[in-house]
């Protein structure tokens, strides 16, 4: 019995030790890639988003394994030292010495440099910090002078852009270009400059802000800040469910006759971007699911992962669709290539260009930069892709009446940053043929200030309905030429991490206060303002919680808000019961199982529940459409399935389901039309072609029916069902 207990204890210890080693190894790899340690942001991502992010960054470095080589070597080395000096030693003694050395860093884990922090300690302590702040927020009794603290008279918003523009009678097109990973360190005179020649040329041709900041250290914060001037909430605005009532540049411009579009090369569901865009009534979304034939995705990395389409393809797709959109337009483009795994077309050519640039630098600088050649090649590619897009756009007749806004979503992560502030430091350009003069500004502003500034400019100069009240987090862009900051700027480093804050020319980070100089460098401050800045930051956190948890951003929601499904308490109880512990895919299979078991109302209930949270999860929409058709509700089935095709026009399941609906409801001409549409989109799935052949037969077009079945038999000559159908044709 004693032997069994010892054996079991040994096994448990081995398992625990192995788990600790694996966790530390994984977190070391994460830290080496991102230059921050994994903390409470772990709680802010869904399992699918975490899988996507980790897979995209999958890289194994020798450095990751060093601790697991050094520690055993040190242990064995100490034993040999004691043996050499002729001293007998209990093996536990060198083990305790190694443990003490390793534990030194654990004890002093609050070192602010991520590389020196104990990874496991940081993870646990940061989650505890986040949960503690969440608990304190929940206990607060909110008190503000106004029920909606952000409310301001619209006339108070200053129009700072008009002096720089020639104003046209027609409303201008607005084009946002949000560039993945474009930090100021990589442009103009930044620490890693020289790899963005086109962007650098824009500094003298634009309104250019050197000291601009993103409000978040990852992409999740870009859209809500730039387009919505919105608060963060707990884990980022787009993670709030349901979204609080709010307006944005999209909803305001759409209500004034603008066509609004969003273009990206990845999946619109990642970071729940679709939820924000659809709430605000975006007219069209073009993501990885809508490119179709003729476009080439980025090469997969060693783990088999590709984010989607590279920058040049995103721009090409955008240009191909612009003529289909009425003017004036708001077009938002989000690029992709400047992100792990840094795979893009003609990479070898760009690597050669990087070598040429590095060879022109000093030995020390060249030695410092050579480790990041893939990243610098990606920067050259993204810069060149932008240049080609702008050149192509300049040939369009509407170019002369277009305003381009170019910025980064955050600083590129894998290249070491000099300090925590540089993670948020991004360039900001307003470029337009409408500019009558250019300027360079050293004043500090943020993404939150962009929409208030544009709304004020357009309201004052165009036939746009004047707002009575505004409800923005930002106050507007500062156009002072000299270095200064008139804003307080909250920064969310990663989801759930509100630990960075800019107050005047001070930067508060990880509990420490720094002074910001005119070159955007920081030095530790001894000005005695620590408590003042901390109190200001705490007031923001208090406001952030109130606005988002109590739905107090604005009393008037966007009139384009997506219709959300509502549920009775009984329905909510049922949904929670059947979906407990299940991820999105598992909930889909559960809904499908209910549908097959003729519990179709319950299946649709789950579909509606998931479509509230993931409106672009098309399989739920298709399943809902099919269940409606099975119940004979062909009209609503058609509506759901047409919407699914519009959202994902190169996905065969939507076409197949809709053809079934038309076939069952004896609308065979419509079935033919949808089948032909699928073929025009290069969807030649045998199921689609066979249904098209049967639809042609129904409308007595035997010639086309034979063509379809003959093409199928060419590929599938042994299929007896196809042969039987051909014989039935007369």
C-alpha positions in Angstrom: 0.0 0.0 0.0 2.8 2.3 0.9 4.6 1.6 -2.4 1.4 2.4 -4.3 1.1 5.8 -2.5 4.7 6.7 -3.2 4.4 5.6 -6.9 1.2 7.7 -7.3 2.9 10.7 -5.6 5.8 10.4 -8.0 3.5 10.2 -11.0 1.6 13.3 -9.8 4.8 15.3 -9.2 6.1 14.3 -12.7 2.8 15.4 -14.3 2.7 18.7 -12.4 6.4 19.4 -13.2 5.8 18.6 -16.9 2.8 20.9 -17.0 4.8 23.8 -15.4 7.6 23.2 -17.9 5.1 23.2 -20.9 3.3 26.3 -19.7 6.5 28.2 -19.1 7.8 27.1 -22.5 4.6 28.3 -24.2 4.6 31.6 -22.3 8.3 32.2 -23.0 7.6 31.7 -26.7 4.7 34.1 -26.5 6.9 36.7 -24.7 9.7 36.3 -27.2 7.2 36.9 -30.1 5.1 39.7 -28.7 7.6 41.4 -26.2 4.9 41.4 -23.5 4.0 38.6 -21.1 0.7 36.8 -21.3 -1.7 38.2 -18.7 -5.4 38.9 -18.3 -5.7 39.3 -22.1 -6.0 35.5 -22.0 -9.6 36.0 -20.7 -10.5 38.5 -23.5 -10.3 36.1 -26.5 -12.6 33.3 -27.5 -11.0 29.9 -28.0 -11.2 30.2 -31.8 -9.6 33.7 -31.7 -6.8 32.4 -29.5 -6.2 29.4 -31.8 -6.0 31.8 -34.8 -3.6 34.1 -33.1 -1.3 31.4 -31.8 -1.3 29.5 -35.1 -0.4 32.7 -37.0 2.6 33.3 -34.7 3.7 29.7 -34.5 7.5 29.8 -34.4 9.9 27.7 -32.4 13.1 29.4 -31.3 16.2 27.9 -29.7 16.1 30.7 -27.1 12.8 29.2 -25.9 14.6 26.0 -24.8 17.6 27.7 -23.1 16.1 27.7 -19.6 15.4 24.0 -19.9 19.0 23.4 -21.0 20.7 25.8 -18.6 18.9 24.6 -15.4 19.8 20.8 -15.7 23.4 21.8 -16.8 23.8 24.1 -13.8 22.5 21.3 -11.5 24.9 18.7 -12.9 27.7 21.2 -13.0 27.4 21.9 -9.3 27.5 18.2 -8.5 30.7 17.9 -10.5 32.2 20.9 -8.7 31.6 19.3 -5.3 33.0 16.0 -6.6 36.1 17.8 -7.9 36.9 19.4 -4.6 36.4 16.1 -2.9 33.4 17.0 -0.9 30.5 14.5 -0.5 27.2 16.3 -1.0 23.6 15.3 -0.8 22.1 15.7 -4.3 19.3 17.7 -2.8 21.7 20.6 -1.9 22.6 21.5 -5.5 19.0 21.2 -6.4 18.1 23.7 -3.7 20.9 26.1 -4.9 19.5 26.0 -8.5 16.0 26.5 -7.1 17.1 29.5 -5.1 18.8 31.0 -8.1 15.7 30.5 -10.2 13.5 31.6 -7.5 15.3 34.9 -7.2 13.5 36.1 -10.3 10.2 34.8 -9.0 10.6 36.8 -5.8 11.4 40.0 -7.8 8.8 39.3 -10.5 7.5 42.8 -10.4 10.4 44.0 -12.5 8.8 46.2 -15.2 10.8 44.7 -18.1 8.8 41.7 -19.5 11.9 39.7 -20.2 12.8 39.7 -16.5 9.4 38.9 -15.2 8.5 35.4 -14.1 6.0 34.4 -16.8 3.8 32.2 -14.6 3.8 34.7 -11.8 2.8 37.5 -14.2 0.0 35.5 -15.7 -1.6 34.7 -12.3 -1.0 38.1 -10.8 -2.4 40.0 -13.8 -5.5 37.8 -13.8 -6.0 38.5 -10.1 -5.5 42.2 -10.7 -8.1 42.2 -13.5 -10.6 40.2 -11.5 -10.0 42.5 -8.5 -10.7 45.6 -10.6 -13.8 44.0 -12.1 -15.1 43.2 -8.6 -14.4 46.8 -7.4 -16.2 48.2 -10.4 -19.2 46.0 -9.7 -19.5 47.4 -6.2 -19.3 51.0 -7.2 -22.3 53.3 -6.9 -22.1 55.6 -9.9 -22.7 59.3 -9.6 -22.3 61.9 -12.4 -23.6 65.4 -12.9 -25.3 64.2 -16.1 -26.9 60.9 -16.9 -24.9 60.8 -20.2 -21.5 62.3 -19.1 -20.1 62.4 -22.7 -22.9 64.7 -23.9 -21.7 68.0 -25.4 -23.3 70.6 -27.6 -22.3 69.9 -31.2 -21.6 73.5 -31.8 -18.8 73.4 -29.2 -16.8 71.1 -31.5 -14.1 73.1 -33.2 -13.6 72.6 -37.0 -9.8 72.6 -37.2 -9.4 71.1 -40.7 -11.2 73.7 -42.9 -8.2 76.1 -43.0 -6.2 73.4 -44.8 -8.8 72.4 -47.5 -10.3 73.7 -50.7 -14.0 73.0 -50.1 -16.0 71.5 -52.9 -19.7 71.7 -53.3 -20.1 67.9 -53.5 -19.5 65.8 -50.5 -16.0 64.3 -50.4 -15.3 60.6 -50.4 -13.5 59.5 -47.2 -11.1 56.6 -47.4 -9.6 55.1 -44.2 -6.5 53.0 -44.7 -5.7 51.2 -41.4 -2.3 49.5 -41.8 -1.6 46.5 -39.7 1.4 47.0 -37.4 2.4 50.4 -38.7 4.2 52.0 -35.8 6.0 55.4 -35.9 9.2 53.5 -35.1 9.2 52.3 -38.7 8.4 55.5 -40.5 9.9 59.0 -41.0 12.9 59.3 -38.6 11.9 56.4 -36.4 14.3 53.9 -34.8 13.7 51.3 -37.5 13.1 53.7 -40.4 14.1 53.3 -44.1 11.6 50.6 -45.1 8.6 52.8 -45.9 9.8 55.2 -48.6 6.3 56.0 -50.0 4.8 56.7 -46.6 7.8 58.8 -45.8 7.2 60.9 -48.9 3.7 61.6 -47.7 5.0 63.5 -44.6 5.6 66.6 -46.8 2.4 66.2 -48.9 -0.1 65.7 -46.1 -1.3 66.9 -42.8 1.0 64.8 -40.8 1.1 64.1 -37.0 4.4 62.8 -35.7 3.2 62.2 -32.1 -0.1 60.3 -32.7 -1.2 57.3 -30.7 -3.5 54.4 -31.1 -5.8 53.8 -28.1 -5.1 50.1 -28.0 -2.0 47.9 -28.4 -3.7 45.4 -30.6 -6.1 45.5 -33.6 -9.3 45.0 -31.5 -9.3 48.7 -30.5 -8.7 50.3 -33.9 -12.3 50.4 -35.3 -14.1 51.5 -32.2 -11.6 54.3 -31.5 -11.1 55.5 -35.1 -14.7 55.2 -36.3 -16.7 55.3 -33.1 -14.6 57.3 -30.6 -15.9 54.8 -28.1 -14.9 53.7 -24.6 -13.2 50.3 -24.0 -15.6 48.5 -21.7 -14.0 45.5 -19.9 -12.1 43.7 -22.7 -12.5 46.1 -25.7 -15.7 47.7 -27.0 -16.4 45.0 -29.6 -16.4 42.4 -26.9 -19.4 44.0 -25.2 -22.6 41.9 -25.6 -24.9 43.5 -26.3 -23.2 46.6 -27.6 -24.2 49.8 -25.8 -26.2 52.3 -27.8 -23.8 54.4 -29.8 -23.2 56.2 -33.1 -20.2 56.3 -35.3 -18.8 57.9 -38.4 -20.5 55.0 -40.4 -24.0 55.7 -39.0 -23.7 59.5 -39.3 -22.4 59.5 -42.9 -24.9 56.8 -44.0 -27.8 58.9 -42.7 -26.4 61.7 -44.9 -26.4 59.8 -48.1 -23.0 58.1 -48.0 -22.4 54.5 -49.2 -20.4 52.8 -46.5 -18.0 49.8 -47.1 -15.4 47.8 -45.2 -12.6 45.8 -46.9 -10.2 43.4 -45.3 -8.4 40.2 -46.2 -9.1 38.2 -43.1 -12.3 36.9 -41.4 -14.6 39.7 -40.4 -15.7 37.7 -37.3 -12.2 37.8 -35.8 -12.3 40.3 -32.8 -16.1 40.6 -33.5 -15.5 43.4 -36.0 -18.7 42.3 -37.8 -20.8 43.0 -34.7 -19.6 46.6 -34.6 -19.9 47.2 -38.3 -23.3 45.7 -38.7 -24.7 47.5 -35.7 -23.7 50.8 -37.4 -25.4 49.8 -40.6 -22.4 49.3 -42.9 -23.6 48.8 -46.5 -21.1 46.1 -47.5 -18.4 44.0 -45.9 -15.8 42.4 -48.1 -13.6 39.9 -46.1 -11.8 36.6 -46.9 -15.1 35.0 -47.8 -15.9 37.5 -50.6 -12.8 37.6 -52.8 -13.6 34.7 -55.1 -11.6 33.5 -58.1 -8.7 35.5 -59.5 -7.2 36.5 -56.1 -4.4 34.7 -54.3 -4.2 34.2 -50.6 -1.1 34.6 -48.6 1.2 31.6 -48.3 0.5 29.3 -45.3 3.1 29.2 -42.6 4.7 26.0 -41.2 1.7 25.4 -39.1 -0.6 25.5 -42.2 -2.1 28.9 -41.3 -2.8 31.9 -43.5 -4.6 35.0 -42.3 -6.1 35.6 -45.7 -5.3 37.9 -48.6 -2.2 40.1 -48.7 -2.3 43.9 -49.0 -2.0 44.2 -52.8 -5.0 41.8 -53.3 -7.0 43.7 -50.7 -6.4 47.0 -52.6 -7.1 45.3 -55.9 -10.4 43.9 -54.6 -11.3 47.3 -53.2 -10.7 49.1 -56.6 -12.7 46.4 -58.4 -15.8 47.2 -56.3 -15.7 51.0 -56.1 -17.5 51.6 -59.4 -20.4 49.5 -58.1 -20.9 52.0 -55.1 -22.7 55.3 -55.4 -21.1 58.5 -54.2 -20.3 59.9 -51.8 -18.6 57.0 -50.1 -17.0 56.1 -46.8 -14.5 53.2 -47.5 -12.6 51.6 -44.7 -9.7 49.4 -45.7 -7.8 47.2 -43.1 -4.5 45.7 -44.3 -3.0 42.4 -43.2 0.5 41.6 -44.4 2.5 43.4 -41.8 1.7 40.6 -39.3 3.0 37.2 -38.3 3.7 35.0 -40.2 5.0 37.7 -42.6 4.2 35.8 -45.8 3.4 37.8 -48.9 4.0 37.7 -52.7 7.5 38.1 -54.2 9.0 37.9 -50.7 12.5 36.9 -52.0 12.6 40.1 -54.1 11.8 42.2 -51.0 14.4 40.4 -48.9 17.0 41.4 -51.5 15.9 45.0 -51.2 16.2 44.7 -47.4 19.8 43.4 -47.8 20.6 46.4 -50.0 19.2 48.8 -47.4 21.0 47.1 -44.5 24.3 47.2 -46.5 24.0 51.0 -46.6 23.9 51.2 -42.8 26.7 51.0 -40.2 28.0 47.7 -39.0 26.3 48.1 -35.5 23.0 49.1 -37.0 23.1 46.3 -39.6 23.9 43.8 -36.9 21.0 45.1 -34.8 18.4 44.9 -37.7 19.4 41.7 -39.6 17.4 39.5 -37.2 14.2 41.1 -38.5 14.7 40.9 -42.2 11.3 39.2 -42.8 9.5 42.0 -41.0 11.3 44.7 -42.9 10.6 43.0 -46.1 6.9 42.9 -45.1 7.1 46.7 -44.5 8.5 47.3 -47.9 5.8 45.2 -49.4 3.0 46.9 -47.5 4.4 50.3 -48.4 4.8 49.4 -52.1 1.2 48.0 -52.2 -0.1 51.3 -50.8 1.8 53.3 -53.4 0.4 51.2 -56.2 -3.1 51.6 -54.8 -2.8 55.3 -54.5 -1.4 55.5 -58.1 -4.4 53.5 -59.4 -6.8 55.6 -57.4 -5.3 58.8 -58.8 -6.6 57.8 -62.2 -10.2 57.6 -61.0 -12.5 60.6 -61.8 -13.5 61.0 -58.2 -9.8 61.2 -56.9 -9.9 65.0 -56.8 -12.7 64.9 -54.3 -11.4 62.2 -52.0 -9.8 62.5 -48.5 -7.4 59.7 -47.5 -6.7 59.0 -43.8 -3.8 56.7 -43.2 -2.6 55.3 -39.9 -1.5 52.2 -38.1 -3.7 50.1 -35.8 -0.8 49.8 -33.4 2.9 49.3 -33.4 4.4 46.1 -35.0 4.8 43.7 -32.1 7.6 41.3 -32.8 10.4 43.9 -33.1 11.6 45.1 -29.7 10.1 48.4 -28.5 12.2 50.9 -26.6 9.4 51.5 -24.0 5.7 50.9 -23.4 4.7 54.1 -25.0 6.1 53.1 -28.4 3.6 50.3 -28.6 0.9 52.9 -29.2 2.9 55.4 -31.2 1.6 55.4 -34.8 1.9 57.9 -37.7 -1.2 59.7 -38.8 -1.7 61.3 -42.3 -4.6 63.2 -43.9 -3.8 63.2 -47.6 -6.0 64.7 -50.3 -5.9 66.5 -53.7 -8.3 68.9 -51.9 -5.5 70.2 -49.6 -4.5 73.8 -50.2 -1.6 73.6 -47.8 0.3 70.9 -45.9 1.6 70.9 -42.4 3.5 68.8 -39.8 2.2 68.7 -36.2 4.0 67.8 -33.1 1.0 67.9 -30.8 -0.4 64.7 -29.3 -3.7 63.3 -30.4 -5.2 59.8 -30.6 -7.5 57.6 -32.7 -10.4 58.7 -30.4 -10.1 62.2 -31.7 -10.5 61.4 -35.4 -14.2 60.9 -35.8 -15.1 64.0 -33.8 -12.8 66.1 -36.0 -14.2 64.7 -39.3 -17.8 65.1 -38.2 -17.2 68.7 -37.3 -15.4 69.4 -40.6 -18.1 67.8 -42.8 -21.0 69.3 -40.8 -19.5 72.8 -41.1 -18.7 72.6 -44.8 -21.2 70.2 -46.4 -24.9 69.7 -46.6 -24.8 67.3 -43.6 -27.5 67.3 -41.0 -26.2 69.2 -38.0 -26.1 67.2 -34.7 -27.5 68.9 -31.7 -25.5 66.8 -29.3 -22.3 64.7 -29.6 -21.3 61.7 -27.4 -17.6 61.1 -28.2 -14.7 59.9 -26.0 -12.3 62.1 -27.9 -12.3 65.9 -28.0 -10.9 66.3 -31.6 -7.4 66.4 -33.2 -5.0 69.1 -32.0 -3.4 71.1 -34.8 -0.8 72.9 -32.8 2.6 72.8 -34.5 4.5 72.7 -31.3 4.8 69.8 -28.9 2.0 69.7 -26.4 -0.9 67.5 -25.2 -4.3 68.9 -24.3 -6.0 65.5 -24.0 -6.2 62.7 -21.4 -5.7 59.5 -23.4 -6.5 56.0 -22.0 -4.7 53.1 -23.6 -5.6 49.4 -23.5 -2.4 47.5 -24.0 -4.3 44.2 -24.6 -7.8 43.1 -23.9 -8.7 43.7 -20.3 -5.5 45.6 -19.5 -6.1 49.3 -18.6 -2.7 50.0 -17.2 -1.4 52.8 -19.5 -2.5 56.4 -19.6 -1.3 59.7 -21.1 -2.0 62.9 -19.1 -0.7 66.1 -20.6 3.0 65.3 -21.2 3.2 62.4 -18.8 2.9 58.7 -19.4 1.6 56.5 -16.6 2.4 52.8 -17.1 2.5 49.8 -14.8 2.1 52.1 -11.8 5.1 54.3 -12.8 5.1 57.9 -14.1 7.3 59.1 -17.0 7.8 62.5 -18.7 7.3 62.6 -22.5 9.7 64.8 -24.4 9.1 66.3 -27.9 10.8 63.3 -29.6 8.3 61.0 -27.8 10.9 59.5 -25.6 10.1 59.0 -21.9 12.2 59.4 -18.7 11.2 58.6 -15.2 9.4 61.6 -13.6 10.1 63.0 -10.1 7.7 65.9 -10.5 5.4 64.8 -7.7 2.4 64.3 -10.0 2.0 60.6 -9.5 -1.1 60.9 -7.3 -2.7 63.5 -9.6 -2.3 61.4 -12.7 -3.4 58.2 -11.0 -6.5 59.9 -9.7 -7.3 61.2 -13.3 -6.8 57.6 -14.6 -9.1 56.2 -12.0 -11.8 58.7 -12.9 -11.5 57.5 -16.5 -11.8 53.8 -15.4 -14.9 54.8 -13.4 -16.4 56.5 -16.4 -15.5 53.7 -18.7 -17.3 51.2 -16.5 -20.4 53.4 -16.1 -20.8 54.2 -19.8 -20.5 50.5 -21.0 -22.1 48.6 -18.1 -25.1 51.0 -17.7 -25.5 51.8 -21.5 -24.9 55.5 -20.9 -22.9 56.5 -24.0 -25.8 58.1 -25.8 -29.6 58.1 -25.3 -30.2 57.7 -29.1 -29.0 54.5 -30.8 -27.9 54.4 -34.4 -31.0 54.2 -36.5 -29.2 51.6 -38.6 -28.6 49.3 -35.7 -28.9 45.6 -36.8 -32.2 44.0 -35.7 -31.2 41.9 -32.7 -33.2 38.9 -31.7 -34.7 39.1 -28.2 -35.6 36.2 -26.0 -38.0 35.5 -23.1 -36.5 34.5 -19.7 -37.7 30.9 -20.5 -35.9 30.9 -23.8 -32.7 32.3 -22.2 -32.8 29.5 -19.6 -33.2 26.9 -22.3 -30.4 28.3 -24.4 -28.0 28.4 -21.4 -28.9 24.9 -20.5 -28.3 23.3 -23.9 -25.2 25.5 -24.8 -23.4 25.3 -21.5 -19.7 24.4 -22.0 -20.1 24.3 -25.8 -18.1 26.4 -28.3 -19.7 27.9 -31.4 -19.2 24.9 -33.6 -20.6 22.5 -31.0 -23.7 24.8 -30.6 -24.1 24.6 -34.4 -24.1 20.8 -34.3 -26.5 20.8 -31.4 -28.9 23.1 -33.4 -28.6 20.8 -36.4 -29.3 17.7 -34.2 -32.5 19.5 -33.0 -33.5 20.3 -36.5 -33.1 16.7 -37.7 -35.1 15.5 -34.7 -38.0 17.8 -35.8 -37.5 20.2 -32.9 -37.1 23.0 -35.4 -38.3 25.9 -33.3 -35.6 25.1 -30.7 -33.0 24.8 -33.5 -33.9 28.3 -34.8 -33.8 29.6 -31.2 -30.1 28.5 -31.0 -29.4 29.9 -34.5 -30.9 33.3 -33.5 -28.9 33.3 -30.3 -25.6 32.7 -32.1 -26.4 35.1 -34.9 -26.8 37.9 -32.2 -23.2 37.3 -31.2 -21.7 36.1 -34.6 -23.8 37.6 -37.4 -21.4 36.3 -40.0 -21.4 32.7 -38.9 -23.3 31.8 -42.1 -23.9 28.1 -41.3 -26.4 29.2 -38.6 -28.2 31.4 -41.1 -28.3 28.6 -43.7 -29.6 26.1 -41.1 -32.2 28.6 -40.0 -33.3 29.0 -43.6 -33.5 25.3 -44.2 -35.7 24.7 -41.0 -38.1 27.5 -42.2 -38.4 25.7 -45.6 -39.0 22.4 -43.9 -41.9 24.0 -42.0 -43.2 25.4 -45.3 -42.3 29.0 -44.6 -40.6 29.5 -48.0 -40.8 33.3 -47.9 -38.7 33.7 -44.8 -36.5 30.8 -45.8 -35.7 32.7 -49.0 -35.0 35.9 -47.1 -32.5 34.2 -44.8 -30.7 32.3 -47.6 -30.4 35.3 -49.9 -28.8 37.2 -47.0 -26.4 34.3 -46.4 -25.4 34.4 -50.1 -24.9 38.2 -50.0 -22.7 37.8 -46.9 -20.7 34.9 -48.3 -21.1 34.8 -52.1 -18.4 32.1 -52.7 -19.8 29.5 -50.2 -21.7 26.7 -52.0 -24.0 25.7 -49.1 -26.1 28.9 -49.3 -26.7 28.3 -53.0 -27.6 24.7 -52.5 -30.0 25.4 -49.7 -31.7 28.2 -51.7 -32.1 26.0 -54.8 -33.8 23.4 -52.6 -36.2 26.1 -51.4 -37.1 27.1 -54.9 -37.3 23.5 -56.0 -39.7 22.6 -53.2 -41.8 25.7 -53.7 -42.0 25.1 -57.5 -40.1 28.3 -58.3 -37.8 26.7 -60.8 -36.9 29.8 -62.8 -35.5 31.3 -59.6 -33.6 28.0 -58.9 -32.0 28.3 -62.4 -31.1 31.9 -61.7 -29.4 31.0 -58.4 -27.6 28.0 -60.0 -26.3 30.2 -62.8 -25.2 32.8 -60.2 -23.2 30.1 -58.4 -21.5 29.1 -61.6 -20.7 32.7 -62.5 -18.9 32.8 -59.1 -16.9 29.7 -60.2 -18.8 27.4 -57.8 -19.1 24.1 -59.7 -19.9 21.8 -56.9 -21.6 18.7 -58.3 -24.6 19.2 -56.0 -25.2 22.7 -57.5 -24.8 21.5 -61.1 -27.1 18.5 -60.6 -29.8 20.8 -59.0 -29.4 23.2 -61.9 -29.9 20.3 -64.4 -33.1 19.3 -62.6 -34.3 22.9 -62.5 -33.8 23.2 -66.3 -35.8 20.0 -66.7 -38.6 21.5 -64.6 -38.9 24.6 -66.9 -38.7 22.3 -70.0 -35.2 23.6 -71.1 -34.0 20.1 -72.0 -31.0 21.3 -74.0 -29.4 23.1 -71.0 -30.4 20.2 -68.7 -28.4 17.8 -71.0 -25.4 20.2 -71.0 -25.3 20.2 -67.2 -25.6 16.5 -66.8 -23.1 15.8 -69.6 -20.6 18.0 -67.9 -21.1 16.1 -64.6 -20.8 12.7 -66.3 -17.5 13.8 -67.8 -16.1 14.1 -64.3 -18.2 11.4 -62.6 -18.8 8.8 -65.3 -19.7 6.0 -62.8 -22.4 8.0 -61.0 -25.6 6.0 -61.7 -27.9 8.7 -60.4 -26.6 11.0 -63.1 -27.1 8.3 -65.8 -30.6 7.7 -64.6 -31.5 11.4 -64.8 -30.1 11.7 -68.3 -32.3 8.8 -69.5 -35.3 10.7 -68.0 -34.7 13.6 -70.3 -36.9 13.7 -73.4 
